[in-house]
Amino acid sequence: MSLKIIVIVSLLVILSVYVAFLNPQSIEISLTQSQVFHIPTAIFFFISVLVGVVASVITYFTASVKDVFSDLCEAMDRKRKERERLRWEILLEKGANALLAGNNDKALKFYGKIIRDNHMHVPALIQMGSVYRKQRNLDRAIQLHQSAHEYAPKNLQALFELADDYGAADMSAQQLQTLEKIRNQDGKIILAHTKKRDAYIKVENWRGAVDAQNRVVNLTDKREDKEKEKKYLARLLFNKACEHIEKGQSDTAISEFKNALKADPDCLPAHVKLGDLYANTGRESLAMKTWKHGFERTGSAACLMRWQQTMLEHKQDKEVIKTYETALKNSQPGEKENLAALLASRYLESGEPAKAIECLRNYGTEDSVKHALLLSNALTEQEETEAAQTTLDVLIQRLRRETIDYICGDCGSVTERWRAYCEECGSWNSLTCRFQLAEVATQIADNAPIATPEAPETPEENTDEAEAKKESETPVAG
């Protein structure tokens, strides 16, 4: 017997003795008019307390028995739910394995079993909807993912899947609304902003795409990734500027081109198009400055040739030659070939064949056909016919020996040896033979003009726009 019970019983006994001492008389209890019982007050008090204790014990025992049965039922229910949960996990795993094997119908069968047992099973709803989207049953996919979102409003995966459903169904407005819900729940998820950007790109809403990409840039931590996203931002800003040009909003377009160059100073299309826009609006000095800066940043002939043409129209031949000379000295090895050819051409146009010869011999390459032709031309103008003929003979002999090379159909790179994979882009079986060198050699040997394919007559402005559009073509993210 516990100390607590002993103390309580002792107190009751003491209290009974105390009551009996103070109340020695008896208490009359009448059951009927003729039956009367006389019970001492102490006994009556003790029996009352005892009845109360017994009632309390019975009540406590009944409650304990009830709790035991309740705990037993709860334990059985937990075991049942655990068995169901394990069964559903196994079915989910089987569904995932079926998807890996490419058996979508079998995966749907496994997910369907889970849904029949529990129509609120969110993971099964999400996976089942994704399978239906792959099968292009978009209405069913949207229905399942909407149900998953209703049962689990905070589940971001359900919202992402629902947004992808709307995107596949070309329901751009609903897709953007769904992505906005994700952003409202957690604005730091980059994937939500990239999907939102791609949705805007799909409908050519460049303003929305730029806003979404700005958030992507701000949320990107790694320096390399941030620079990559800035370059993508420059592309979107370029498209936004072109849209303003179509609307006749030149000043706004100029501002957007400048924003593109702030995001990516090496964005060639922005340099080219900004210079073109300055030139078309009568600000040739700004155009030339823009193109020159673009060439200094990118080394692209697209900027250089525009700048050169405008400079020559203003009789600035010496400035062009001086710029070429400086650029050639500061250029990288891969850029020297083109710059040397351009500078030699300018020397020849200016009547300075001696400088052209010096330039080609210092910076030219023996393997370059155009350098050999320019050198032969310069030697002829310098009246060094024997040296000019020797240069041509060497070129012709090399061309006749090298009658075949290979060009990649994917990236356009040229190589002398065939390979299964392209050395530049790694594409498989993309190299094809090219026989044009033999034709060129024959034409040079016969002193015939080298034939060039005739290009369709296209206004210069349209050609520039097509070039800039091609260079700035924005891929749709996947």
C-alpha positions in Angstrom: 0.0 0.0 0.0 1.4 3.3 -1.0 2.2 6.0 1.5 -0.4 8.3 -0.1 -3.3 5.9 0.6 -2.1 5.2 4.2 -2.1 8.9 4.9 -5.5 9.4 3.4 -7.0 6.4 5.4 -5.4 7.7 8.6 -6.9 11.1 8.1 -10.4 9.6 7.5 -10.1 7.5 10.7 -9.0 10.5 12.7 -11.8 12.6 11.2 -14.3 9.8 12.0 -13.1 9.6 15.7 -13.3 13.4 15.9 -16.8 13.5 14.6 -17.9 10.6 16.9 -16.5 12.4 19.8 -18.3 15.6 19.1 -21.5 13.8 18.0 -22.2 10.8 20.3 -25.9 10.8 19.4 -27.4 8.6 16.7 -29.0 9.6 13.4 -32.5 8.3 12.5 -32.9 7.1 9.0 -36.5 6.2 7.9 -36.9 3.8 5.0 -40.7 3.7 5.5 -43.1 5.0 8.1 -42.7 1.9 10.2 -39.0 1.1 9.5 -36.6 3.4 11.3 -32.9 2.8 11.7 -30.7 4.5 14.3 -27.1 4.8 13.1 -24.3 6.5 15.1 -23.2 9.7 13.5 -19.6 8.5 13.2 -20.7 5.3 11.5 -22.9 7.3 9.1 -20.1 9.7 8.3 -17.6 6.8 7.7 -20.0 4.9 5.5 -20.7 8.1 3.4 -17.0 8.6 3.0 -16.5 4.9 2.1 -19.3 5.1 -0.5 -17.7 8.1 -2.0 -14.3 6.4 -2.1 -15.8 3.3 -3.7 -17.7 5.3 -6.3 -14.5 7.2 -7.1 -12.6 3.9 -7.5 -15.3 2.5 -9.7 -15.3 5.6 -11.8 -11.5 5.7 -12.1 -11.5 2.0 -13.0 -14.2 2.5 -15.7 -12.3 5.4 -17.2 -9.0 3.4 -17.2 -10.7 0.5 -18.9 -12.1 2.9 -21.5 -8.7 4.5 -22.0 -7.2 1.1 -22.5 -9.7 0.2 -25.1 -9.3 3.6 -26.8 -5.5 3.2 -26.9 -5.9 -0.3 -28.3 -8.2 1.0 -31.0 -5.8 3.8 -31.8 -2.9 1.4 -32.0 -4.8 -0.8 -34.3 -5.7 2.2 -36.5 -2.1 3.4 -36.6 -1.0 -0.1 -37.7 -3.6 -0.1 -40.4 -2.6 3.3 -41.6 1.1 2.3 -41.5 0.3 -0.8 -43.6 -1.6 1.5 -46.1 1.2 4.0 -46.1 3.8 1.3 -46.8 1.6 -0.2 -49.5 1.2 3.2 -51.2 5.0 3.8 -51.0 5.6 0.5 -52.7 3.0 1.4 -55.4 4.7 4.8 -55.9 8.1 3.1 -56.3 6.6 0.6 -58.8 5.1 3.5 -60.7 8.4 5.3 -60.8 10.2 2.2 -62.0 7.6 1.7 -64.7 8.2 5.3 -65.9 11.9 4.6 -66.1 11.2 1.6 -68.2 9.0 3.8 -70.5 5.8 2.0 -69.6 3.4 4.9 -68.9 0.2 2.8 -68.9 1.6 0.5 -66.2 2.7 3.5 -64.1 -0.9 4.9 -64.4 -2.2 1.5 -63.2 -0.1 1.7 -60.0 -1.0 5.3 -59.3 -4.6 4.5 -59.9 -4.6 1.9 -57.2 -3.4 4.5 -54.7 -6.1 7.0 -55.8 -8.8 4.4 -55.4 -7.7 3.8 -51.8 -7.2 7.5 -51.0 -8.4 10.1 -53.5 -6.5 12.8 -51.5 -3.1 11.2 -51.9 -1.1 14.2 -53.2 2.1 12.5 -54.4 0.1 10.0 -56.5 -2.1 12.8 -58.0 1.0 14.7 -58.9 2.8 11.8 -60.6 -0.4 10.6 -62.3 -1.0 14.1 -63.7 2.6 14.3 -65.0 2.2 11.0 -66.9 -1.0 12.3 -68.5 0.8 15.5 -69.6 3.4 13.4 -71.3 0.7 11.5 -73.1 -0.8 14.9 -74.1 -4.0 14.3 -72.1 -3.8 17.8 -70.8 -7.3 18.1 -69.5 -6.9 15.1 -67.2 -3.4 16.3 -66.1 -4.8 19.8 -65.2 -7.7 18.2 -63.3 -5.4 15.9 -61.2 -2.9 18.7 -60.4 -5.7 21.1 -59.5 -7.0 18.5 -57.1 -3.5 18.0 -55.6 -3.3 21.8 -55.1 -6.8 21.9 -53.4 -5.8 19.1 -51.0 -2.3 20.6 -50.4 -2.4 24.4 -51.0 1.2 24.8 -49.7 2.6 22.0 -52.0 4.8 23.9 -54.5 5.4 20.8 -56.6 1.7 20.6 -57.4 1.7 24.3 -58.5 4.8 23.8 -60.7 3.3 20.8 -62.4 0.0 22.7 -62.9 1.9 25.5 -64.4 3.6 23.1 -66.8 0.2 21.7 -67.8 -1.0 25.2 -68.7 2.1 25.8 -70.6 1.8 22.6 -72.6 -1.9 23.6 -73.3 -0.8 27.1 -74.5 -2.9 28.6 -71.7 -0.4 31.4 -71.0 -2.6 33.5 -68.7 -3.4 30.6 -66.4 0.3 29.5 -66.4 1.4 33.0 -65.3 -1.3 33.1 -62.6 -0.1 29.8 -61.2 3.5 30.9 -61.2 2.5 34.1 -59.5 1.0 32.0 -56.7 4.3 30.2 -56.3 6.1 33.6 -56.1 3.7 34.8 -53.5 4.4 31.8 -51.3 8.2 31.9 -51.8 9.6 34.7 -53.9 13.2 33.3 -53.6 12.6 30.3 -55.8 14.6 30.9 -59.0 12.8 28.2 -60.9 9.5 30.1 -60.6 11.0 33.2 -62.2 12.7 31.3 -65.0 9.5 29.5 -65.9 7.6 32.8 -65.7 10.3 34.3 -68.0 9.9 31.5 -70.5 6.1 31.9 -70.5 6.5 35.6 -71.3 9.0 34.8 -74.1 6.5 32.3 -75.6 4.0 35.1 -76.1 6.7 37.6 -76.9 5.9 39.8 -73.9 9.4 41.2 -73.6 8.6 43.6 -70.8 7.4 40.7 -68.6 10.3 38.5 -69.6 12.8 41.3 -68.7 11.2 41.8 -65.3 11.3 38.1 -64.5 14.9 37.8 -65.7 15.9 40.7 -63.5 14.7 38.7 -60.5 16.6 35.7 -61.7 19.8 37.8 -61.9 19.2 39.2 -58.4 18.6 35.8 -56.9 21.6 34.1 -58.5 24.6 33.8 -56.1 27.4 32.3 -58.1 29.4 34.8 -60.1 29.6 32.6 -63.2 25.9 31.8 -63.2 25.1 35.5 -62.6 27.2 36.5 -65.6 25.4 33.9 -67.7 22.0 35.2 -66.6 23.1 38.8 -67.4 23.9 37.8 -70.9 20.4 36.3 -71.2 19.0 39.5 -69.8 20.8 41.4 -72.5 19.1 39.3 -75.2 15.7 40.0 -73.8 16.4 43.7 -73.5 17.6 43.6 -77.2 14.2 42.1 -78.2 12.4 44.6 -76.1 14.3 47.5 -77.8 13.5 46.0 -81.3 9.8 46.0 -80.3 10.1 49.7 -79.5 11.7 50.3 -82.9 8.7 48.6 -84.6 6.4 51.0 -82.7 8.5 54.0 -83.8 9.7 54.7 -80.3 13.4 55.3 -81.1 14.4 57.1 -77.9 13.0 54.3 -75.8 14.7 51.7 -78.0 18.0 53.5 -77.5 17.6 53.4 -73.7 16.8 49.6 -73.9 19.9 49.0 -76.1 22.0 50.8 -73.5 20.5 48.7 -70.7 21.4 45.6 -72.7 25.0 46.8 -73.0 25.1 47.5 -69.2 23.9 43.9 -68.6 26.4 42.5 -71.2 29.0 44.9 -72.6 29.9 42.2 -75.1 26.4 41.9 -76.6 27.2 42.3 -80.3 23.6 42.6 -81.6 23.1 45.5 -79.2 26.2 47.3 -80.4 25.2 46.8 -84.1 21.6 47.7 -83.8 22.2 50.7 -81.5 24.7 52.1 -84.1 22.2 51.4 -86.9 19.5 53.3 -85.0 21.8 56.3 -84.4 22.7 56.3 -88.1 19.0 56.0 -89.2 18.1 59.0 -86.9 20.9 61.2 -88.3 23.3 60.8 -85.4 26.3 59.4 -87.4 28.9 60.5 -84.9 27.2 58.5 -82.1 26.8 55.6 -84.6 30.5 55.5 -85.4 31.4 55.8 -81.7 29.0 52.9 -80.9 30.3 50.7 -83.7 34.0 51.4 -82.8 33.3 50.6 -79.2 31.5 47.5 -80.2 34.5 46.3 -82.3 36.8 47.0 -79.4 34.7 44.9 -77.1 33.8 42.1 -79.4 36.3 42.2 -82.3 33.4 41.5 -84.7 33.7 42.6 -88.3 29.9 43.4 -88.2 30.8 46.6 -86.2 34.0 47.2 -88.0 32.6 47.2 -91.5 29.8 49.5 -90.6 32.3 51.9 -88.9 34.6 51.7 -91.9 31.9 52.4 -94.4 30.8 55.5 -92.6 34.3 56.7 -92.0 35.2 56.3 -95.7 32.0 58.2 -96.7 33.4 61.1 -94.6 36.9 60.8 -96.3 38.5 59.5 -93.1 40.8 57.0 -94.8 43.8 57.7 -92.6 41.8 57.3 -89.5 40.5 53.9 -90.7 44.0 52.7 -91.4 45.3 54.0 -88.1 42.5 52.2 -86.3 43.3 49.0 -88.1 47.0 49.3 -87.3 46.3 49.7 -83.6 43.7 46.9 -83.6 46.1 44.6 -85.4 48.8 45.2 -82.8 46.5 44.6 -79.9 44.5 41.7 -81.4 44.5 38.1 -80.4 46.2 35.5 -82.7 42.8 34.2 -84.0 41.8 37.8 -85.0 45.0 38.8 -86.8 44.3 37.0 -90.1 41.1 39.0 -90.8 42.5 42.3 -89.6 45.7 41.9 -91.6 43.6 41.2 -94.7 41.4 44.2 -94.1 44.4 46.5 -93.4 46.2 45.2 -96.5 43.1 45.9 -98.6 43.0 49.5 -97.2 46.7 50.0 -98.1 46.0 48.8 -101.6 43.0 51.1 -101.9 45.1 54.0 -100.7 47.9 53.2 -103.3 50.4 51.9 -100.8 51.2 48.3 -102.0 54.6 48.3 -100.1 52.8 48.7 -96.8 50.3 46.0 -97.8 53.2 43.6 -98.6 54.8 44.4 -95.3 51.6 43.9 -93.4 50.8 40.5 -95.0 54.3 39.2 -94.6 54.4 40.3 -90.9 50.9 39.2 -89.9 49.6 37.0 -92.7 49.6 33.2 -92.7 50.9 30.9 -95.3 47.7 28.8 -95.3 45.4 31.7 -95.9 44.1 31.8 -99.5 43.0 35.4 -99.2 46.3 36.5 -97.8 48.1 34.9 -100.7 45.9 36.5 -103.3 46.2 39.9 -101.7 50.0 39.5 -101.5 50.1 38.5 -105.2 48.0 41.6 -106.0 50.3 43.9 -104.0 53.4 42.5 -105.5 51.9 43.0 -109.0 51.1 46.6 -108.2 54.7 47.0 -106.9 55.8 45.6 -110.3 57.4 42.5 -108.7 55.8 40.2 -111.2 58.2 37.3 -110.6 57.5 37.3 -106.8 53.8 37.7 -107.5 53.8 34.7 -109.9 55.8 32.6 -107.4 53.2 33.4 -104.7 50.4 32.3 -107.0 52.2 29.1 -108.1 52.7 28.1 -104.4 49.1 28.7 -103.7 47.9 26.8 -106.8 50.1 23.8 -105.9 48.8 23.7 -102.4 45.2 24.0 -103.5 45.6 21.2 -106.0 47.0 18.9 -103.4 44.3 19.8 -100.8 41.3 19.2 -103.0 39.1 17.9 -100.1 38.2 19.2 -96.7 35.3 18.5 -94.4 32.7 20.9 -93.0 30.4 20.3 -90.0 26.8 20.5 -90.8 25.9 21.6 -87.3 28.5 24.3 -86.4 30.1 25.0 -89.8 33.7 24.3 -88.6 36.1 23.0 -91.3 38.8 20.3 -90.8 41.2 18.5 -93.1 40.5 15.0 -91.6 37.2 13.2 -91.3 36.2 12.2 -87.8 33.2 10.5 -86.3 32.7 13.5 -83.9 33.1 17.1 -84.7 36.1 18.6 -82.9 34.3 21.9 -82.3 30.8 21.0 -81.2 31.1 17.2 -80.7 28.1 16.3 -82.9 28.0 12.8 -84.3 28.5 12.0 -88.0 28.0 15.6 -89.1 31.1 16.1 -91.3 30.6 16.2 -95.1 33.1 16.5 -97.9 33.8 19.8 -99.6 35.4 19.9 -103.1 35.4 23.7 -103.8 39.2 24.2 -103.4 40.0 22.2 -106.6 37.6 24.5 -108.5 39.2 27.6 -107.1 42.7 26.2 -108.0 41.7 25.5 -111.6 40.2 29.0 -112.0 43.4 30.6 -110.6 45.6 28.5 -112.9 43.5 29.5 -115.9 43.6 33.2 -114.8 39.8 33.1 -114.7 37.8 35.3 -112.3 36.7 33.3 -109.2 33.0 32.8 -109.4 31.0 33.9 -106.4 27.3 33.0 -105.8 25.0 35.8 -106.7 23.1 37.1 -103.7 19.6 38.3 -104.1 19.2 42.1 -104.1 18.3 43.1 -100.6 18.1 46.6 -99.3 21.0 47.2 -96.9 18.8 48.2 -94.1 16.8 44.9 -94.3 20.0 42.9 -94.5 21.4 44.5 -91.4 18.1 43.9 -89.5 18.1 40.2 -90.6 21.7 39.9 -89.4 21.0 41.4 -86.1 17.9 39.3 -85.7 19.8 36.2 -86.4 22.6 37.0 -84.0 20.2 37.9 -81.3 17.8 35.0 -81.7 16.7 34.1 -78.2 16.2 30.3 -77.4 13.2 29.2 -75.4 14.4 27.7 -72.2 13.3 24.2 -71.5 
